[in-house]
Amino acid sequence: MRHAVFGRRLGRDTKSRKALLYGLSSSILETGQTTTTLAKAKFVQPFIDKLVTAAKKDKLFVKRQLASGLKPLAFRKLTEEIGPGFEKRVGGYTKIIKLGTRRGDNAQMARLQFMEWDKTRVKSAKKTLPKKIAKKITKSKIKKLPKAVKVKNHEKR
Protein backbone atom coordinates (compact mmCIF):
# COMPACT_ATOMS: atom_id res chain seq x y z
CA MET A 1 0.00 0.00 0.00
CA ARG A 2 1.13 3.53 -0.74
CA HIS A 3 -0.51 5.46 2.06
CA ALA A 4 0.87 9.00 2.46
CA VAL A 5 3.53 8.41 -0.21
CA PHE A 6 3.77 11.17 -2.76
CA GLY A 7 5.97 11.79 -5.80
CA ARG A 8 9.07 10.14 -7.17
CA ARG A 9 12.23 9.58 -5.17
CA LEU A 10 14.62 8.60 -8.00
CA GLY A 11 16.96 6.88 -5.52
CA ARG A 12 18.07 10.20 -4.02
CA ASP A 13 17.65 12.11 -0.79
CA THR A 14 15.68 15.37 -0.66
CA LYS A 15 18.56 17.78 -1.34
CA SER A 16 19.85 15.71 -4.26
CA ARG A 17 16.36 15.55 -5.74
CA LYS A 18 15.98 19.34 -5.51
CA ALA A 19 19.40 19.85 -7.08
CA LEU A 20 18.46 17.47 -9.89
CA LEU A 21 15.14 19.26 -10.37
CA TYR A 22 16.67 22.74 -10.61
CA GLY A 23 19.58 21.53 -12.73
CA LEU A 24 17.37 19.79 -15.29
CA SER A 25 14.93 22.69 -15.40
CA SER A 26 17.75 25.23 -15.91
CA SER A 27 19.16 23.08 -18.70
CA ILE A 28 15.81 22.86 -20.46
CA LEU A 29 15.17 26.59 -20.08
CA GLU A 30 18.59 27.48 -21.52
CA THR A 31 18.58 25.13 -24.51
CA GLY A 32 14.89 24.43 -25.11
CA GLN A 33 15.28 20.67 -24.81
CA THR A 34 17.22 17.97 -23.00
CA THR A 35 17.72 14.24 -23.28
CA THR A 36 17.42 12.27 -20.05
CA THR A 37 15.78 9.13 -18.69
CA LEU A 38 12.03 8.80 -18.94
CA ALA A 39 11.59 8.80 -15.15
CA LYS A 40 13.53 12.06 -14.75
CA ALA A 41 11.63 13.66 -17.64
CA LYS A 42 8.30 12.75 -16.04
CA PHE A 43 9.63 14.05 -12.72
CA VAL A 44 10.67 17.49 -14.00
CA GLN A 45 7.85 18.15 -16.49
CA PRO A 46 5.20 19.40 -14.00
CA PHE A 47 7.81 21.60 -12.30
CA ILE A 48 8.74 23.29 -15.57
CA ASP A 49 5.08 23.85 -16.41
CA LYS A 50 4.64 25.57 -13.03
CA LEU A 51 7.71 27.73 -13.67
CA VAL A 52 6.33 28.89 -17.03
CA THR A 53 2.92 29.60 -15.50
CA ALA A 54 4.58 31.71 -12.81
CA ALA A 55 6.77 33.51 -15.38
CA LYS A 56 3.68 34.65 -17.27
CA LYS A 57 2.84 36.87 -14.28
CA ASP A 58 4.93 40.03 -14.36
CA LYS A 59 5.27 40.45 -10.58
CA LEU A 60 8.42 41.22 -8.62
CA PHE A 61 7.81 38.59 -5.94
CA VAL A 62 7.33 35.88 -8.54
CA LYS A 63 10.53 36.92 -10.31
CA ARG A 64 12.46 36.74 -7.03
CA GLN A 65 11.13 33.25 -6.37
CA LEU A 66 12.12 32.11 -9.86
CA ALA A 67 15.58 33.67 -9.59
CA SER A 68 16.28 31.95 -6.27
CA GLY A 69 16.58 28.48 -7.79
CA LEU A 70 17.52 28.97 -11.44
CA LYS A 71 20.75 29.87 -13.15
CA PRO A 72 20.90 33.52 -14.32
CA LEU A 73 20.77 32.67 -18.03
CA ALA A 74 17.83 30.30 -17.53
CA PHE A 75 15.98 32.88 -15.43
CA ARG A 76 16.48 35.62 -18.01
CA LYS A 77 15.34 33.40 -20.88
CA LEU A 78 12.30 32.25 -18.89
CA THR A 79 11.13 35.74 -17.99
CA GLU A 80 11.95 37.49 -21.28
CA GLU A 81 11.22 34.85 -23.93
CA ILE A 82 9.40 31.75 -22.76
CA GLY A 83 6.92 33.27 -20.29
CA PRO A 84 5.61 36.00 -22.62
CA GLY A 85 5.67 33.55 -25.55
CA PHE A 86 3.23 31.20 -23.82
CA GLU A 87 0.93 34.02 -22.66
CA LYS A 88 -2.09 32.79 -24.63
CA ARG A 89 -1.54 29.10 -23.81
CA VAL A 90 -3.22 27.73 -20.67
CA GLY A 91 -0.98 24.72 -20.01
CA GLY A 92 0.99 21.91 -21.60
CA TYR A 93 4.14 23.86 -22.33
CA THR A 94 6.41 20.81 -22.65
CA LYS A 95 6.26 17.45 -24.35
CA ILE A 96 8.09 14.16 -23.78
CA ILE A 97 9.33 12.19 -26.78
CA LYS A 98 10.40 8.60 -26.06
CA LEU A 99 13.68 7.73 -27.76
CA GLY A 100 14.58 4.14 -26.92
CA THR A 101 16.89 2.46 -24.46
CA ARG A 102 20.36 3.49 -23.35
CA ARG A 103 23.09 1.10 -24.35
CA GLY A 104 24.88 0.83 -21.01
CA ASP A 105 22.06 0.01 -18.59
CA ASN A 106 19.03 -0.38 -20.87
CA ALA A 107 17.28 2.61 -19.28
CA GLN A 108 14.35 4.13 -21.19
CA MET A 109 15.50 7.49 -22.63
CA ALA A 110 13.34 10.47 -23.52
CA ARG A 111 13.66 14.02 -24.83
CA LEU A 112 11.86 16.75 -22.93
CA GLN A 113 11.29 19.86 -25.02
CA PHE A 114 9.12 22.95 -25.20
CA MET A 115 6.16 23.28 -27.51
CA GLU A 116 6.31 26.12 -30.03
CA TRP A 117 5.75 29.55 -28.49
CA ASP A 118 4.92 32.96 -29.91
CA LYS A 119 8.31 34.53 -30.61
CA THR A 120 6.82 37.93 -31.47
CA ARG A 121 5.96 38.59 -27.81
CA VAL A 122 9.57 38.34 -26.66
CA LYS A 123 10.53 41.23 -24.37
CA SER A 124 13.61 43.19 -25.33
CA ALA A 125 16.59 42.69 -23.10
CA LYS A 126 17.59 46.36 -23.18
CA LYS A 127 15.32 48.71 -21.30
CA THR A 128 15.67 52.42 -21.98
CA LEU A 129 15.61 54.97 -19.21
CA PRO A 130 12.59 57.26 -18.86
CA LYS A 131 13.12 60.68 -20.45
CA LYS A 132 13.04 62.59 -17.15
CA ILE A 133 15.80 60.48 -15.62
CA ALA A 134 17.89 60.62 -18.79
CA LYS A 135 17.70 64.44 -18.82
CA LYS A 136 18.72 64.65 -15.16
CA ILE A 137 21.74 62.46 -15.77
CA THR A 138 22.94 64.49 -18.75
CA LYS A 139 22.32 67.87 -17.11
CA SER A 140 23.87 67.00 -13.78
CA LYS A 141 27.29 68.40 -13.14
CA ILE A 142 29.78 65.64 -13.44
CA LYS A 143 33.08 66.35 -11.77
CA LYS A 144 35.94 65.78 -14.08
CA LEU A 145 38.77 63.72 -12.75
CA PRO A 146 42.17 65.41 -12.69
CA LYS A 147 44.47 64.58 -15.54
CA ALA A 148 46.95 61.84 -14.89
CA VAL A 149 50.24 63.16 -13.65
CA LYS A 150 53.09 62.24 -15.92
CA VAL A 151 55.82 60.47 -14.01
CA LYS A 152 59.35 61.05 -15.17
CA ASN A 153 61.38 57.97 -15.89
CA HIS A 154 63.90 57.18 -13.23
CA GLU A 155 67.47 57.43 -14.33
CA LYS A 156 69.15 54.12 -14.81
CA ARG A 157 72.07 53.48 -12.54
C-alpha positions in Angstrom: 0.0 0.0 0.0 1.1 3.5 -0.7 -0.5 5.5 2.1 0.9 9.0 2.5 3.5 8.4 -0.2 3.8 11.2 -2.8 6.0 11.8 -5.8 9.1 10.1 -7.2 12.2 9.6 -5.2 14.6 8.6 -8.0 17.0 6.9 -5.5 18.1 10.2 -4.0 17.6 12.1 -0.8 15.7 15.4 -0.7 18.6 17.8 -1.3 19.8 15.7 -4.3 16.4 15.6 -5.7 16.0 19.3 -5.5 19.4 19.8 -7.1 18.5 17.5 -9.9 15.1 19.3 -10.4 16.7 22.7 -10.6 19.6 21.5 -12.7 17.4 19.8 -15.3 14.9 22.7 -15.4 17.7 25.2 -15.9 19.2 23.1 -18.7 15.8 22.9 -20.5 15.2 26.6 -20.1 18.6 27.5 -21.5 18.6 25.1 -24.5 14.9 24.4 -25.1 15.3 20.7 -24.8 17.2 18.0 -23.0 17.7 14.2 -23.3 17.4 12.3 -20.0 15.8 9.1 -18.7 12.0 8.8 -18.9 11.6 8.8 -15.1 13.5 12.1 -14.7 11.6 13.7 -17.6 8.3 12.8 -16.0 9.6 14.0 -12.7 10.7 17.5 -14.0 7.8 18.2 -16.5 5.2 19.4 -14.0 7.8 21.6 -12.3 8.7 23.3 -15.6 5.1 23.9 -16.4 4.6 25.6 -13.0 7.7 27.7 -13.7 6.3 28.9 -17.0 2.9 29.6 -15.5 4.6 31.7 -12.8 6.8 33.5 -15.4 3.7 34.7 -17.3 2.8 36.9 -14.3 4.9 40.0 -14.4 5.3 40.5 -10.6 8.4 41.2 -8.6 7.8 38.6 -5.9 7.3 35.9 -8.5 10.5 36.9 -10.3 12.5 36.7 -7.0 11.1 33.2 -6.4 12.1 32.1 -9.9 15.6 33.7 -9.6 16.3 32.0 -6.3 16.6 28.5 -7.8 17.5 29.0 -11.4 20.8 29.9 -13.2 20.9 33.5 -14.3 20.8 32.7 -18.0 17.8 30.3 -17.5 16.0 32.9 -15.4 16.5 35.6 -18.0 15.3 33.4 -20.9 12.3 32.2 -18.9 11.1 35.7 -18.0 11.9 37.5 -21.3 11.2 34.9 -23.9 9.4 31.8 -22.8 6.9 33.3 -20.3 5.6 36.0 -22.6 5.7 33.5 -25.5 3.2 31.2 -23.8 0.9 34.0 -22.7 -2.1 32.8 -24.6 -1.5 29.1 -23.8 -3.2 27.7 -20.7 -1.0 24.7 -20.0 1.0 21.9 -21.6 4.1 23.9 -22.3 6.4 20.8 -22.7 6.3 17.4 -24.3 8.1 14.2 -23.8 9.3 12.2 -26.8 10.4 8.6 -26.1 13.7 7.7 -27.8 14.6 4.1 -26.9 16.9 2.5 -24.5 20.4 3.5 -23.3 23.1 1.1 -24.4 24.9 0.8 -21.0 22.1 0.0 -18.6 19.0 -0.4 -20.9 17.3 2.6 -19.3 14.4 4.1 -21.2 15.5 7.5 -22.6 13.3 10.5 -23.5 13.7 14.0 -24.8 11.9 16.8 -22.9 11.3 19.9 -25.0 9.1 22.9 -25.2 6.2 23.3 -27.5 6.3 26.1 -30.0 5.7 29.5 -28.5 4.9 33.0 -29.9 8.3 34.5 -30.6 6.8 37.9 -31.5 6.0 38.6 -27.8 9.6 38.3 -26.7 10.5 41.2 -24.4 13.6 43.2 -25.3 16.6 42.7 -23.1 17.6 46.4 -23.2 15.3 48.7 -21.3 15.7 52.4 -22.0 15.6 55.0 -19.2 12.6 57.3 -18.9 13.1 60.7 -20.5 13.0 62.6 -17.1 15.8 60.5 -15.6 17.9 60.6 -18.8 17.7 64.4 -18.8 18.7 64.6 -15.2 21.7 62.5 -15.8 22.9 64.5 -18.8 22.3 67.9 -17.1 23.9 67.0 -13.8 27.3 68.4 -13.1 29.8 65.6 -13.4 33.1 66.3 -11.8 35.9 65.8 -14.1 38.8 63.7 -12.8 42.2 65.4 -12.7 44.5 64.6 -15.5 46.9 61.8 -14.9 50.2 63.2 -13.7 53.1 62.2 -15.9 55.8 60.5 -14.0 59.4 61.1 -15.2 61.4 58.0 -15.9 63.9 57.2 -13.2 67.5 57.4 -14.3 69.1 54.1 -14.8 72.1 53.5 -12.5 
